[in-house]
Amino acid sequence: MPAPLTATAINCSLSAGSRASSTDAMIAVLAEHFTALGVKVADPIRVAAHNVKWGVTSNEGPGDDWPKIRERILAADILIFGTPIWMGQASSVAKLVLERMDAFLGETDDAGRMPSSSKVAVAAIVGNEDGAHNVSSQIFQALNDVGWTIPAVAACYWVGEAMHHVDFQDLEHRPRKVTETAKMVAANATHLAWLLKQAPYPG
């Protein structure tokens, strides 16, 4: 029997603290549905809690925590990319992560495949203003540029009413549409990851 699929989540919240965030809550929704499909989901990596240096290489020198984070996300079959919306955009931490992945472009194998080749990426997005479509377009284009495969229905998001202050993690009831979308994201990503694990891109 083949080994189970694995997933690693990164939380690009601006907060370095351990207090749960709405991004954590949305990642947990996706993790719940991935787990139900037999995918082994690792604990999320709170990027801001690590010393990830600015740059576009895979190792920016002494004290850089990116190499070990890079190793964890590339060891998994599926990446759950979690980010809050700030000013209608992905967080600066999310952009930092994407910029560090730029190094993949120069790290190809003999067949021209990047380290992320045949691996699947989905998104968990939250915010208290409009912007989920803008954020998903930003991160999916960037992730695809550096080798990740994006499945159909790849983003699960929630945005609150404009000018209000209710966070996703503080909702009394999870919106039905969020649950339905999370289930579809997990199902599509798991299906695609299985296919790519059995038949990777030829390069």
Secondary structure, 3 states (H helix, E strand, C coil): CCCCCEEEEEECCCCCCCCCCHHHHHHHHHHHHHHHCCCEECCCEEHHHCCCCCCCCCCCCCCCCHHHHHHHHHHCCEEEEEEEEECCEECHHHHHHHHHHHHHHHCCCCCCCCCCCCCEEEEEEEECCCCHHHHHHHHHHHHHHCCCECCCCCEEEEECCCCCCCCHHHCCCCCHHHHHHHHHHHHHHHHHHHHHHHCCCCC
